[in-house]
Amino acid sequence: MAFYGIASNLVVFLTTRLHEDTVSSVRSVNNWSGSVWLTPIIGAYIADSYAGRA
């Protein structure tokens, strides 16, 4: 739930408070969103590869 709350307001925050242009702020939000969804997959791979051997 926090993800959707942050994602919906992040473009507005970047454009109004940090004075970024719209293209740059949307690109930043897309990069952040991709990182949020990709990090658990990488963590699961590391956990299965290294921590699963113990």
N, C-alpha and C positions, 0 to 999 in steps of 0.2 A: 504494500500500500504506500509505503514511503517513496518507492521508486516512481510511481505514477504522480505523486504529489510534487516531487522534485522535478521530474521531467516536464510536467506541464508548465511550470513557472520558470524554468531555467533560461529559456530564450528571452523571456521578458526581463529577467534580472540582468542577463548579459547585455542586452541592448539599452536598458534604461540606466542601470547603476554603473556598469563598466564601460558604457559608451562604445560597444563594439557594433560593427555593421551587421545587418541581418544574416548575410551569407556566412560570415565568420562565426556568428553565434550558433547558427543551425549546424554548421560543421562541427563545432565543439560539442554540441549536444549529441550529435550522431556518434562521434568518437567515444563520448562518455557512455552512451547507451550500449554501444558494441562492447566496450570494456566490461560493463556490468554483466552482460549476458555471457561473455566469453570466459571470464575469470573462474566461475564454478566448474566449467569443463576442464580447464587447465588444472585446477586444484584437484579435481577427481582423478585425473590422469596421474598426477604426482602422488596422490595418496594410494592409488592402486599399484603404482610401480614401485615405490620405495617403502612406504609404510606398511603395505600389505605383505612384505617379505618377512616381517618380524615374527 
